[in-house]
Amino acid sequence: MIAYVTVGADDMAAAKEFYQAFLPALGYTLTEGPEGLSYALPVPTGQTPVLPDFYVKPTFDGRPASAGNGTMIAFEAKANADVRTLHAAALKAGGTDEGQPGYRAAYSPNFYVCYLRDPQGNKLALFSSKGDGVERHE
């Protein structure tokens, strides 16, 4: 099981604006400190944490952060409508579009996804496999 994912960022304010545009809507809470941004899903008393956590940090070696070629992090939304809403919020918060929300039948008939880049260039996906009655245009 993956415990956490970390991406680097040179501009923590831009990263915060971007990730705050959609991660709280997916249930993540933010803890901010000098080491960067830490997003985690809430843990009810007596229960095991839901993983993975997601961290946005300055680089450890002091060199500029860079996005990994071929690296992508996917976040699951509850419904297709959430994918559309969060995609728009992320773009408004400084992200760039890498693929409009829609079905990707090559992955599965119910796989609804959009692709984004954060201000640092890290590639992200927001997806749902649950559907919401929206007509497919394949």
C-alpha positions, 0 to 999 in steps of 0.5 A, a space after each residue: 500500500 502506498 503510504 504517501 506521495 510527495 511532489 516538489 514546489 518552488 512557489 509554495 503560495 502558488 502550490 497552496 492556492 492550486 491544491 486548496 482549490 480541490 483537495 479539501 473537496 475530496 476530504 483532505 485537510 491541510 497542515 501547513 508548516 515550514 516544511 511545506 504542505 501536508 494533506 491527509 484524510 481525517 482519521 476518526 478516533 480509533 480507526 486506521 488512517 486512510 492512505 495515502 497522504 499527499 505532501 507538497 514540499 520544497 526540494 531537499 537539495 535546494 535545486 529547482 523542483 521539476 515534474 517527473 516525466 511519466 509521473 502522474 498522481 490520481 485523486 478519486 472523486 465521488 462522481 463525474 460532476 465532482 471531476 468537472 467542478 474540481 477541474 474548473 476550480 483547479 484551472 482557476 487556481 493556476 493549474 493548466 489543462 492536460 485533458 478535459 473531463 470526459 470518459 476514457 473508454 480505453 481504460 474502462 467504460 465508466 472511467 471519467 477523468 480529467 488531467 491537469 498540471 499544477 503550477 510546478 508542472 506536476 501532472 495530476 488526474 481527477 477521476 470517477 468510475 461511479 457515473 452520474 447520468 451524463 451522456 457519453 460523447 465518445 
